[in-house]
Amino acid sequence: MYISEFTEKLQLTSLYEKDENIEIEGVYIGDLLSIVMSKAKKNYAWITIQTHINIVAVAELLELSCIIVVENMEVEEDTLNKAKELNIPIFKTSESAYTIACRMSDMEIK
């Protein structure tokens, strides 16, 4: 699924979004960066409550499709600036990680 359709269906707020033709092939939920680095895969959406600049580095390293920050956490300005610099889309939602993951599963993104 392409990111434009994905974000519309999930009603995510874009904090920084680049190309609408980014494909999302799966999802990983996690907040411990070392575990995310060992488990998430290329072209996955990453669901997290983390907001510090290191999430962008992890997303770049793994070539993730995007970062979804849940529970209405405030994303740090340095994080957004780095995401823009590296073209890593970041989205925000007030929903929980569980709710977003369930909705993604209903969209057959697993």
Biopython code that builds the backbone (N, CA, C, O; Angstrom):
import numpy as np
from Bio.PDB.StructureBuilder import StructureBuilder

atoms = [
    (1, "MET", "N", (0.849, -1.172, 0.000)),
    (1, "MET", "CA", (0.000, 0.000, 0.000)),
    (1, "MET", "C", (0.896, 1.237, 0.000)),
    (1, "MET", "O", (1.951, 1.265, 0.634)),
    (2, "TYR", "N", (0.452, 2.243, -0.719)),
    (2, "TYR", "CA", (1.212, 3.487, -0.765)),
    (2, "TYR", "C", (0.873, 4.381, 0.422)),
    (2, "TYR", "O", (-0.231, 4.340, 0.964)),
    (3, "ILE", "N", (1.842, 5.176, 0.804)),
    (3, "ILE", "CA", (1.742, 5.978, 2.020)),
    (3, "ILE", "C", (0.577, 6.965, 1.991)),
    (3, "ILE", "O", (-0.009, 7.239, 3.039)),
    (4, "SER", "N", (0.229, 7.497, 0.843)),
    (4, "SER", "CA", (-0.871, 8.460, 0.775)),
    (4, "SER", "C", (-2.195, 7.806, 1.153)),
    (4, "SER", "O", (-2.967, 8.377, 1.923)),
    (5, "GLU", "N", (-2.460, 6.637, 0.633)),
    (5, "GLU", "CA", (-3.681, 5.897, 0.968)),
    (5, "GLU", "C", (-3.662, 5.449, 2.424)),
    (5, "GLU", "O", (-4.672, 5.524, 3.125)),
    (6, "PHE", "N", (-2.517, 4.990, 2.857)),
    (6, "PHE", "CA", (-2.303, 4.513, 4.225)),
    (6, "PHE", "C", (-2.609, 5.600, 5.251)),
    (6, "PHE", "O", (-3.348, 5.364, 6.207)),
    (7, "THR", "N", (-2.045, 6.784, 5.056)),
    (7, "THR", "CA", (-2.241, 7.866, 6.025)),
    (7, "THR", "C", (-3.680, 8.374, 6.012)),
    (7, "THR", "O", (-4.213, 8.758, 7.053)),
    (8, "GLU", "N", (-4.301, 8.376, 4.856)),
    (8, "GLU", "CA", (-5.695, 8.802, 4.770)),
    (8, "GLU", "C", (-6.601, 7.833, 5.526)),
    (8, "GLU", "O", (-7.461, 8.260, 6.296)),
    (9, "LYS", "N", (-6.413, 6.541, 5.311)),
    (9, "LYS", "CA", (-7.255, 5.538, 5.967)),
    (9, "LYS", "C", (-7.068, 5.536, 7.483)),
    (9, "LYS", "O", (-8.023, 5.321, 8.230)),
    (10, "LEU", "N", (-5.851, 5.774, 7.931)),
    (10, "LEU", "CA", (-5.584, 5.778, 9.372)),
    (10, "LEU", "C", (-5.801, 7.149, 10.008)),
    (10, "LEU", "O", (-5.727, 7.281, 11.229)),
    (11, "GLN", "N", (-6.064, 8.155, 9.204)),
    (11, "GLN", "CA", (-6.283, 9.525, 9.668)),
    (11, "GLN", "C", (-5.122, 10.023, 10.535)),
    (11, "GLN", "O", (-5.317, 10.533, 11.638)),
    (12, "LEU", "N", (-3.911, 9.859, 9.997)),
    (12, "LEU", "CA", (-2.703, 10.292, 10.693)),
    (12, "LEU", "C", (-2.409, 11.755, 10.371)),
    (12, "LEU", "O", (-2.707, 12.235, 9.277)),
    (13, "THR", "N", (-1.828, 12.445, 11.326)),
    (13, "THR", "CA", (-1.382, 13.819, 11.121)),
    (13, "THR", "C", (0.057, 13.784, 10.629)),
    (13, "THR", "O", (0.927, 13.196, 11.271)),
    (14, "SER", "N", (0.298, 14.406, 9.504)),
    (14, "SER", "CA", (1.648, 14.433, 8.946)),
    (14, "SER", "C", (2.477, 15.505, 9.639)),
    (14, "SER", "O", (2.103, 16.678, 9.647)),
    (15, "LEU", "N", (3.598, 15.102, 10.218)),
    (15, "LEU", "CA", (4.547, 16.061, 10.784)),
    (15, "LEU", "C", (5.630, 16.371, 9.765)),
    (15, "LEU", "O", (6.166, 17.478, 9.720)),
    (16, "TYR", "N", (5.937, 15.383, 8.957)),
    (16, "TYR", "CA", (6.801, 15.573, 7.804)),
    (16, "TYR", "C", (6.569, 14.400, 6.871)),
    (16, "TYR", "O", (6.716, 13.242, 7.264)),
    (17, "GLU", "N", (6.208, 14.702, 5.644)),
    (17, "GLU", "CA", (5.921, 13.659, 4.663)),
    (17, "GLU", "C", (6.614, 14.023, 3.365)),
    (17, "GLU", "O", (6.594, 15.178, 2.941)),
    (18, "LYS", "N", (7.216, 13.048, 2.747)),
    (18, "LYS", "CA", (7.846, 13.327, 1.454)),
    (18, "LYS", "C", (7.026, 12.682, 0.354)),
    (18, "LYS", "O", (5.821, 12.919, 0.280)),
    (19, "ASP", "N", (7.611, 11.910, -0.466)),
    (19, "ASP", "CA", (7.020, 11.272, -1.632)),
    (19, "ASP", "C", (5.778, 10.446, -1.283)),
    (19, "ASP", "O", (5.823, 9.600, -0.390)),
    (20, "GLU", "N", (4.690, 10.690, -1.978)),
    (20, "GLU", "CA", (3.460, 9.927, -1.748)),
    (20, "GLU", "C", (3.532, 8.516, -2.318)),
    (20, "GLU", "O", (2.628, 7.716, -2.079)),
    (21, "ASN", "N", (4.576, 8.195, -3.060)),
    (21, "ASN", "CA", (4.699, 6.878, -3.678)),
    (21, "ASN", "C", (5.507, 5.892, -2.838)),
    (21, "ASN", "O", (5.910, 4.839, -3.333)),
    (22, "ILE", "N", (5.742, 6.226, -1.586)),
    (22, "ILE", "CA", (6.447, 5.303, -0.696)),
    (22, "ILE", "C", (5.533, 4.124, -0.415)),
    (22, "ILE", "O", (4.355, 4.298, -0.105)),
    (23, "GLU", "N", (6.080, 2.931, -0.524)),
    (23, "GLU", "CA", (5.292, 1.735, -0.245)),
    (23, "GLU", "C", (5.492, 1.275, 1.185)),
    (23, "GLU", "O", (6.590, 1.356, 1.736)),
    (24, "ILE", "N", (4.419, 0.794, 1.770)),
    (24, "ILE", "CA", (4.466, 0.216, 3.109)),
    (24, "ILE", "C", (4.147, -1.259, 2.972)),
    (24, "ILE", "O", (3.065, -1.637, 2.523)),
    (25, "GLU", "N", (5.108, -2.093, 3.367)),
    (25, "GLU", "CA", (4.978, -3.535, 3.186)),
    (25, "GLU", "C", (4.721, -4.285, 4.484)),
    (25, "GLU", "O", (4.402, -5.474, 4.460)),
    (26, "GLY", "N", (4.854, -3.609, 5.607)),
    (26, "GLY", "CA", (4.644, -4.263, 6.891)),
    (26, "GLY", "C", (4.693, -3.248, 8.000)),
    (26, "GLY", "O", (4.773, -2.044, 7.754)),
    (27, "VAL", "N", (4.644, -3.734, 9.222)),
    (27, "VAL", "CA", (4.637, -2.841, 10.376)),
    (27, "VAL", "C", (5.431, -3.476, 11.514)),
    (27, "VAL", "O", (5.443, -4.695, 11.684)),
    (28, "TYR", "N", (6.089, -2.622, 12.284)),
    (28, "TYR", "CA", (6.751, -3.071, 13.506)),
    (28, "TYR", "C", (6.398, -2.102, 14.617)),
    (28, "TYR", "O", (6.411, -0.888, 14.417)),
    (29, "ILE", "N", (6.082, -2.639, 15.794)),
    (29, "ILE", "CA", (5.771, -1.825, 16.963)),
    (29, "ILE", "C", (6.869, -2.035, 17.982)),
    (29, "ILE", "O", (7.168, -3.171, 18.350)),
    (30, "GLY", "N", (7.470, -0.953, 18.441)),
    (30, "GLY", "CA", (8.496, -1.087, 19.465)),
    (30, "GLY", "C", (9.043, 0.255, 19.890)),
    (30, "GLY", "O", (9.035, 1.228, 19.136)),
    (31, "ASP", "N", (9.519, 0.276, 21.127)),
    (31, "ASP", "CA", (10.067, 1.508, 21.688)),
    (31, "ASP", "C", (11.533, 1.383, 22.084)),
    (31, "ASP", "O", (12.205, 2.394, 22.285)),
    (32, "LEU", "N", (12.027, 0.182, 22.196)),
    (32, "LEU", "CA", (13.426, -0.030, 22.539)),
    (32, "LEU", "C", (14.219, -0.100, 21.228)),
    (32, "LEU", "O", (14.092, -1.056, 20.463)),
    (33, "LEU", "N", (15.028, 0.918, 20.987)),
    (33, "LEU", "CA", (15.667, 1.069, 19.676)),
    (33, "LEU", "C", (16.491, -0.138, 19.256)),
    (33, "LEU", "O", (16.474, -0.510, 18.083)),
    (34, "SER", "N", (17.203, -0.751, 20.176)),
    (34, "SER", "CA", (18.035, -1.906, 19.819)),
    (34, "SER", "C", (17.188, -3.085, 19.336)),
    (34, "SER", "O", (17.606, -3.829, 18.449)),
    (35, "ILE", "N", (16.012, -3.251, 19.911)),
    (35, "ILE", "CA", (15.118, -4.331, 19.470)),
    (35, "ILE", "C", (14.521, -3.987, 18.109)),
    (35, "ILE", "O", (14.433, -4.848, 17.234)),
    (36, "VAL", "N", (14.118, -2.749, 17.930)),
    (36, "VAL", "CA", (13.594, -2.316, 16.636)),
    (36, "VAL", "C", (14.639, -2.564, 15.553)),
    (36, "VAL", "O", (14.315, -3.051, 14.469)),
    (37, "MET", "N", (15.894, -2.228, 15.848)),
    (37, "MET", "CA", (16.969, -2.407, 14.866)),
    (37, "MET", "C", (17.162, -3.871, 14.492)),
    (37, "MET", "O", (17.590, -4.167, 13.377)),
    (38, "SER", "N", (16.860, -4.777, 15.388)),
    (38, "SER", "CA", (17.060, -6.198, 15.090)),
    (38, "SER", "C", (15.820, -6.869, 14.507)),
    (38, "SER", "O", (15.920, -7.982, 13.989)),
    (39, "LYS", "N", (14.664, -6.229, 14.575)),
    (39, "LYS", "CA", (13.421, -6.885, 14.157)),
    (39, "LYS", "C", (12.698, -6.219, 12.985)),
    (39, "LYS", "O", (12.121, -6.917, 12.151)),
    (40, "ALA", "N", (12.715, -4.903, 12.903)),
    (40, "ALA", "CA", (11.985, -4.208, 11.836)),
    (40, "ALA", "C", (12.682, -4.453, 10.499)),
    (40, "ALA", "O", (13.877, -4.746, 10.448)),
    (41, "LYS", "N", (11.918, -4.327, 9.431)),
    (41, "LYS", "CA", (12.449, -4.601, 8.097)),
    (41, "LYS", "C", (12.242, -3.404, 7.160)),
    (41, "LYS", "O", (11.416, -2.524, 7.403)),
    (42, "LYS", "N", (13.016, -3.414, 6.101)),
    (42, "LYS", "CA", (12.919, -2.376, 5.075)),
    (42, "LYS", "C", (11.466, -2.239, 4.605)),
    (42, "LYS", "O", (10.752, -3.229, 4.445)),
    (43, "ASN", "N", (11.052, -0.989, 4.388)),
    (43, "ASN", "CA", (9.708, -0.634, 3.912)),
    (43, "ASN", "C", (8.598, -0.906, 4.918)),
    (43, "ASN", "O", (7.428, -0.988, 4.544)),
    (44, "TYR", "N", (8.954, -1.046, 6.181)),
    (44, "TYR", "CA", (7.960, -1.190, 7.238)),
    (44, "TYR", "C", (7.622, 0.191, 7.800)),
    (44, "TYR", "O", (8.450, 1.102, 7.795)),
    (45, "ALA", "N", (6.394, 0.320, 8.281)),
    (45, "ALA", "CA", (6.013, 1.462, 9.098)),
    (45, "ALA", "C", (6.402, 1.105, 10.529)),
    (45, "ALA", "O", (6.240, -0.039, 10.954)),
    (46, "TRP", "N", (6.907, 2.070, 11.259)),
    (46, "TRP", "CA", (7.318, 1.841, 12.649)),
    (46, "TRP", "C", (6.407, 2.631, 13.568)),
    (46, "TRP", "O", (6.284, 3.849, 13.445)),
    (47, "ILE", "N", (5.769, 1.922, 14.493)),
    (47, "ILE", "CA", (4.888, 2.530, 15.482)),
    (47, "ILE", "C", (5.645, 2.615, 16.804)),
    (47, "ILE", "O", (6.184, 1.620, 17.288)),
    (48, "THR", "N", (5.680, 3.830, 17.389)),
    (48, "THR", "CA", (6.445, 4.036, 18.616)),
    (48, "THR", "C", (5.899, 5.217, 19.427)),
    (48, "THR", "O", (5.140, 6.043, 18.920)),
    (49, "ILE", "N", (6.303, 5.272, 20.691)),
    (49, "ILE", "CA", (6.043, 6.469, 21.502)),
    (49, "ILE", "C", (7.313, 7.310, 21.628)),
    (49, "ILE", "O", (7.276, 8.408, 22.184)),
    (50, "GLN", "N", (8.421, 6.807, 21.122)),
    (50, "GLN", "CA", (9.680, 7.540, 21.179)),
    (50, "GLN", "C", (9.615, 8.764, 20.269)),
    (50, "GLN", "O", (8.995, 8.722, 19.207)),
    (51, "THR", "N", (10.255, 9.848, 20.687)),
    (51, "THR", "CA", (10.208, 11.080, 19.893)),
    (51, "THR", "C", (11.574, 11.738, 19.706)),
    (51, "THR", "O", (11.676, 12.767, 19.038)),
    (52, "HIS", "N", (12.615, 11.162, 20.284)),
    (52, "HIS", "CA", (13.935, 11.790, 20.202)),
    (52, "HIS", "C", (14.588, 11.534, 18.851)),
    (52, "HIS", "O", (14.138, 10.679, 18.089)),
    (53, "ILE", "N", (15.619, 12.255, 18.567)),
    (53, "ILE", "CA", (16.268, 12.260, 17.255)),
    (53, "ILE", "C", (16.766, 10.875, 16.809)),
    (53, "ILE", "O", (16.876, 10.619, 15.610)),
    (54, "ASN", "N", (17.062, 10.001, 17.741)),
    (54, "ASN", "CA", (17.581, 8.683, 17.384)),
    (54, "ASN", "C", (16.581, 7.827, 16.613)),
    (54, "ASN", "O", (16.984, 6.882, 15.934)),
    (55, "ILE", "N", (15.293, 8.132, 16.700)),
    (55, "ILE", "CA", (14.324, 7.345, 15.927)),
    (55, "ILE", "C", (14.524, 7.558, 14.430)),
    (55, "ILE", "O", (14.294, 6.651, 13.630)),
    (56, "VAL", "N", (14.950, 8.750, 14.060)),
    (56, "VAL", "CA", (15.192, 9.045, 12.650)),
    (56, "VAL", "C", (16.414, 8.268, 12.162)),
    (56, "VAL", "O", (16.422, 7.755, 11.043)),
    (57, "ALA", "N", (17.430, 8.182, 12.991)),
    (57, "ALA", "CA", (18.628, 7.417, 12.617)),
    (57, "ALA", "C", (18.292, 5.945, 12.407)),
    (57, "ALA", "O", (18.778, 5.321, 11.463)),
    (58, "VAL", "N", (17.469, 5.397, 13.277)),
    (58, "VAL", "CA", (17.059, 3.990, 13.138)),
    (58, "VAL", "C", (16.241, 3.802, 11.860)),
    (58, "VAL", "O", (16.451, 2.843, 11.117)),
    (59, "ALA", "N", (15.318, 4.713, 11.612)),
    (59, "ALA", "CA", (14.492, 4.619, 10.396)),
    (59, "ALA", "C", (15.346, 4.698, 9.138)),
    (59, "ALA", "O", (15.101, 3.982, 8.167)),
    (60, "GLU", "N", (16.336, 5.561, 9.160)),
    (60, "GLU", "CA", (17.227, 5.670, 7.990)),
    (60, "GLU", "C", (18.056, 4.401, 7.829)),
    (60, "GLU", "O", (18.168, 3.869, 6.725)),
    (61, "LEU", "N", (18.626, 3.923, 8.899)),
    (61, "LEU", "CA", (19.461, 2.720, 8.859)),
    (61, "LEU", "C", (18.698, 1.526, 8.282)),
    (61, "LEU", "O", (19.239, 0.767, 7.478)),
    (62, "LEU", "N", (17.448, 1.365, 8.695)),
    (62, "LEU", "CA", (16.652, 0.207, 8.278)),
    (62, "LEU", "C", (15.851, 0.458, 7.000)),
    (62, "LEU", "O", (15.199, -0.450, 6.487)),
    (63, "GLU", "N", (15.902, 1.695, 6.486)),
    (63, "GLU", "CA", (15.130, 2.080, 5.308)),
    (63, "GLU", "C", (13.638, 1.845, 5.523)),
    (63, "GLU", "O", (12.952, 1.264, 4.682)),
    (64, "LEU", "N", (13.153, 2.316, 6.682)),
    (64, "LEU", "CA", (11.737, 2.191, 7.004)),
    (64, "LEU", "C", (10.920, 3.168, 6.168)),
    (64, "LEU", "O", (11.424, 4.212, 5.754)),
    (65, "SER", "N", (9.675, 2.831, 5.923)),
    (65, "SER", "CA", (8.798, 3.701, 5.127)),
    (65, "SER", "C", (8.409, 4.962, 5.871)),
    (65, "SER", "O", (8.334, 6.039, 5.281)),
    (66, "CYS", "N", (8.159, 4.829, 7.175)),
    (66, "CYS", "CA", (7.745, 5.987, 7.962)),
    (66, "CYS", "C", (7.781, 5.652, 9.444)),
    (66, "CYS", "O", (7.937, 4.497, 9.840)),
    (67, "ILE", "N", (7.633, 6.692, 10.247)),
    (67, "ILE", "CA", (7.527, 6.561, 11.703)),
    (67, "ILE", "C", (6.149, 7.094, 12.092)),
    (67, "ILE", "O", (5.743, 8.171, 11.656)),
    (68, "ILE", "N", (5.438, 6.327, 12.915)),
    (68, "ILE", "CA", (4.144, 6.763, 13.441)),
    (68, "ILE", "C", (4.283, 6.908, 14.947)),
    (68, "ILE", "O", (4.488, 5.926, 15.660)),
    (69, "VAL", "N", (4.171, 8.123, 15.416)),
    (69, "VAL", "CA", (4.260, 8.417, 16.854)),
    (69, "VAL", "C", (2.834, 8.409, 17.410)),
    (69, "VAL", "O", (1.971, 9.159, 16.954)),
    (70, "VAL", "N", (2.608, 7.552, 18.396)),
    (70, "VAL", "CA", (1.263, 7.351, 18.938)),
    (70, "VAL", "C", (1.073, 8.062, 20.274)),
    (70, "VAL", "O", (2.004, 8.640, 20.833)),
    (71, "GLU", "N", (-0.156, 8.001, 20.763)),
    (71, "GLU", "CA", (-0.552, 8.542, 22.067)),
    (71, "GLU", "C", (-0.290, 10.034, 22.185)),
    (71, "GLU", "O", (-0.048, 10.560, 23.271)),
    (72, "ASN", "N", (-0.345, 10.702, 21.039)),
    (72, "ASN", "CA", (-0.222, 12.166, 20.995)),
    (72, "ASN", "C", (1.068, 12.698, 21.626)),
    (72, "ASN", "O", (1.091, 13.807, 22.160)),
    (73, "MET", "N", (2.127, 11.912, 21.562)),
    (73, "MET", "CA", (3.420, 12.350, 22.092)),
    (73, "MET", "C", (3.935, 13.511, 21.239)),
    (73, "MET", "O", (3.775, 13.522, 20.019)),
    (74, "GLU", "N", (4.550, 14.474, 21.899)),
    (74, "GLU", "CA", (5.122, 15.629, 21.190)),
    (74, "GLU", "C", (6.489, 15.254, 20.627)),
    (74, "GLU", "O", (7.374, 14.808, 21.357)),
    (75, "VAL", "N", (6.647, 15.440, 19.335)),
    (75, "VAL", "CA", (7.905, 15.111, 18.666)),
    (75, "VAL", "C", (8.846, 16.307, 18.777)),
    (75, "VAL", "O", (8.474, 17.443, 18.483)),
    (76, "GLU", "N", (10.054, 16.026, 19.202)),
    (76, "GLU", "CA", (11.048, 17.079, 19.400)),
    (76, "GLU", "C", (11.399, 17.762, 18.081)),
    (76, "GLU", "O", (11.413, 17.127, 17.027)),
    (77, "GLU", "N", (11.682, 19.062, 18.150)),
    (77, "GLU", "CA", (12.018, 19.849, 16.962)),
    (77, "GLU", "C", (13.253, 19.306, 16.241)),
    (77, "GLU", "O", (13.290, 19.269, 15.011)),
    (78, "ASP", "N", (14.261, 18.888, 17.004)),
    (78, "ASP", "CA", (15.465, 18.304, 16.391)),
    (78, "ASP", "C", (15.115, 17.050, 15.589)),
    (78, "ASP", "O", (15.695, 16.799, 14.533)),
    (79, "THR", "N", (14.187, 16.286, 16.086)),
    (79, "THR", "CA", (13.756, 15.068, 15.402)),
    (79, "THR", "C", (13.103, 15.414, 14.073)),
    (79, "THR", "O", (13.407, 14.799, 13.051)),
    (80, "LEU", "N", (12.214, 16.388, 14.083)),
    (80, "LEU", "CA", (11.539, 16.794, 12.851)),
    (80, "LEU", "C", (12.521, 17.370, 11.836)),
    (80, "LEU", "O", (12.418, 17.090, 10.641)),
    (81, "ASN", "N", (13.468, 18.169, 12.306)),
    (81, "ASN", "CA", (14.463, 18.736, 11.402)),
    (81, "ASN", "C", (15.310, 17.651, 10.752)),
    (81, "ASN", "O", (15.593, 17.715, 9.556)),
    (82, "LYS", "N", (15.712, 16.663, 11.529)),
    (82, "LYS", "CA", (16.523, 15.568, 10.991)),
    (82, "LYS", "C", (15.697, 14.724, 10.017)),
    (82, "LYS", "O", (16.216, 14.277, 8.994)),
    (83, "ALA", "N", (14.426, 14.506, 10.326)),
    (83, "ALA", "CA", (13.542, 13.752, 9.427)),
    (83, "ALA", "C", (13.417, 14.460, 8.080)),
    (83, "ALA", "O", (13.454, 13.821, 7.029)),
    (84, "LYS", "N", (13.269, 15.773, 8.120)),
    (84, "LYS", "CA", (13.190, 16.544, 6.879)),
    (84, "LYS", "C", (14.489, 16.424, 6.091)),
    (84, "LYS", "O", (14.476, 16.229, 4.875)),
    (85, "GLU", "N", (15.599, 16.541, 6.794)),
    (85, "GLU", "CA", (16.914, 16.443, 6.147)),
    (85, "GLU", "C", (17.103, 15.099, 5.460)),
    (85, "GLU", "O", (17.661, 15.029, 4.366)),
    (86, "LEU", "N", (16.634, 14.025, 6.105)),
    (86, "LEU", "CA", (16.838, 12.672, 5.582)),
    (86, "LEU", "C", (15.634, 12.123, 4.820)),
    (86, "LEU", "O", (15.646, 10.977, 4.372)),
    (87, "ASN", "N", (14.596, 12.945, 4.675)),
    (87, "ASN", "CA", (13.378, 12.532, 3.967)),
    (87, "ASN", "C", (12.714, 11.299, 4.568)),
    (87, "ASN", "O", (12.359, 10.359, 3.858)),
    (88, "ILE", "N", (12.555, 11.320, 5.883)),
    (88, "ILE", "CA", (11.878, 10.241, 6.607)),
    (88, "ILE", "C", (10.505, 10.773, 7.032)),
    (88, "ILE", "O", (10.440, 11.678, 7.864)),
    (89, "PRO", "N", (9.413, 10.238, 6.488)),
    (89, "PRO", "CA", (8.081, 10.703, 6.882)),
    (89, "PRO", "C", (7.784, 10.380, 8.353)),
    (89, "PRO", "O", (8.059, 9.278, 8.828)),
    (90, "ILE", "N", (7.223, 11.356, 9.055)),
    (90, "ILE", "CA", (6.809, 11.156, 10.448)),
    (90, "ILE", "C", (5.344, 11.566, 10.571)),
    (90, "ILE", "O", (4.929, 12.620, 10.089)),
    (91, "PHE", "N", (4.578, 10.703, 11.229)),
    (91, "PHE", "CA", (3.159, 10.954, 11.453)),
    (91, "PHE", "C", (2.865, 10.873, 12.940)),
    (91, "PHE", "O", (3.635, 10.312, 13.718)),
    (92, "LYS", "N", (1.731, 11.448, 13.314)),
    (92, "LYS", "CA", (1.327, 11.482, 14.711)),
    (92, "LYS", "C", (-0.146, 11.109, 14.805)),
    (92, "LYS", "O", (-0.933, 11.401, 13.905)),
    (93, "THR", "N", (-0.508, 10.459, 15.914)),
    (93, "THR", "CA", (-1.900, 10.139, 16.184)),
    (93, "THR", "C", (-2.127, 10.122, 17.690)),
    (93, "THR", "O", (-1.199, 9.897, 18.467)),
    (94, "SER", "N", (-3.357, 10.360, 18.085)),
    (94, "SER", "CA", (-3.700, 10.270, 19.507)),
    (94, "SER", "C", (-4.026, 8.833, 19.906)),
    (94, "SER", "O", (-4.152, 8.528, 21.092)),
    (95, "GLU", "N", (-4.159, 7.969, 18.935)),
    (95, "GLU", "CA", (-4.515, 6.579, 19.219)),
    (95, "GLU", "C", (-3.331, 5.804, 19.790)),
    (95, "GLU", "O", (-2.182, 6.234, 19.687)),
    (96, "SER", "N", (-3.627, 4.668, 20.386)),
    (96, "SER", "CA", (-2.581, 3.803, 20.951)),
    (96, "SER", "C", (-1.917, 2.989, 19.849)),
    (96, "SER", "O", (-2.446, 2.859, 18.744)),
    (97, "ALA", "N", (-0.760, 2.450, 20.169)),
    (97, "ALA", "CA", (-0.052, 1.571, 19.238)),
    (97, "ALA", "C", (-0.926, 0.370, 18.888)),
    (97, "ALA", "O", (-0.981, -0.054, 17.733)),
    (98, "TYR", "N", (-1.598, -0.164, 19.883)),
    (98, "TYR", "CA", (-2.460, -1.329, 19.671)),
    (98, "TYR", "C", (-3.572, -1.004, 18.672)),
    (98, "TYR", "O", (-3.822, -1.778, 17.748)),
    (99, "THR", "N", (-4.230, 0.123, 18.852)),
    (99, "THR", "CA", (-5.330, 0.503, 17.966)),
    (99, "THR", "C", (-4.848, 0.687, 16.534)),
    (99, "THR", "O", (-5.475, 0.196, 15.596)),
    (100, "ILE", "N", (-3.746, 1.387, 16.367)),
    (100, "ILE", "CA", (-3.189, 1.595, 15.020)),
    (100, "ILE", "C", (-2.797, 0.260, 14.399)),
    (100, "ILE", "O", (-3.064, 0.023, 13.221)),
    (101, "ALA", "N", (-2.170, -0.608, 15.173)),
    (101, "ALA", "CA", (-1.767, -1.923, 14.662)),
    (101, "ALA", "C", (-2.978, -2.752, 14.244)),
    (101, "ALA", "O", (-2.937, -3.426, 13.215)),
    (102, "CYS", "N", (-4.043, -2.710, 15.021)),
    (102, "CYS", "CA", (-5.264, -3.441, 14.667)),
    (102, "CYS", "C", (-5.861, -2.910, 13.372)),
    (102, "CYS", "O", (-6.302, -3.678, 12.517)),
    (103, "ARG", "N", (-5.868, -1.596, 13.240)),
    (103, "ARG", "CA", (-6.401, -0.991, 12.013)),
    (103, "ARG", "C", (-5.536, -1.333, 10.811)),
    (103, "ARG", "O", (-6.044, -1.552, 9.711)),
    (104, "MET", "N", (-4.214, -1.378, 11.027)),
    (104, "MET", "CA", (-3.322, -1.779, 9.924)),
    (104, "MET", "C", (-3.544, -3.238, 9.545)),
    (104, "MET", "O", (-3.502, -3.594, 8.368)),
    (105, "SER", "N", (-3.776, -4.068, 10.538)),
    (105, "SER", "CA", (-4.069, -5.476, 10.262)),
    (105, "SER", "C", (-5.348, -5.612, 9.448)),
    (105, "SER", "O", (-5.420, -6.430, 8.531)),
    (106, "ASP", "N", (-6.352, -4.815, 9.779)),
    (106, "ASP", "CA", (-7.600, -4.816, 9.004)),
    (106, "ASP", "C", (-7.351, -4.395, 7.549)),
    (106, "ASP", "O", (-8.085, -4.787, 6.642)),
    (107, "MET", "N", (-6.304, -3.593, 7.347)),
    (107, "MET", "CA", (-5.928, -3.154, 5.989)),
    (107, "MET", "C", (-4.987, -4.176, 5.332)),
    (107, "MET", "O", (-4.491, -3.966, 4.226)),
    (108, "GLU", "N", (-4.764, -5.265, 6.033)),
    (108, "GLU", "CA", (-3.885, -6.354, 5.590)),
    (108, "GLU", "C", (-2.424, -5.954, 5.472)),
    (108, "GLU", "O", (-1.697, -6.449, 4.611)),
    (109, "ILE", "N", (-2.003, -5.046, 6.354)),
    (109, "ILE", "CA", (-0.600, -4.695, 6.491)),
    (109, "ILE", "C", (-0.146, -5.346, 7.785)),
    (109, "ILE", "O", (-0.616, -4.989, 8.864)),
    (110, "LYS", "N", (0.758, -6.292, 7.678)),
    (110, "LYS", "CA", (1.167, -7.059, 8.867)),
    (110, "LYS", "C", (2.663, -7.182, 8.951)),
    (110, "LYS", "O", (3.181, -7.794, 9.885)),
]
sb = StructureBuilder()
sb.init_structure("model")
sb.init_model(0)
sb.init_chain("A")
sb.init_seg("    ")
for serial, (resi, resn, name, xyz) in enumerate(atoms, 1):
    if name == "N":
        sb.init_residue(resn, " ", resi, " ")
    sb.init_atom(name, np.array(xyz, "f"), 0.0, 1.0, " ", f" {name:<3s}", serial, name[0])
structure = sb.get_structure()
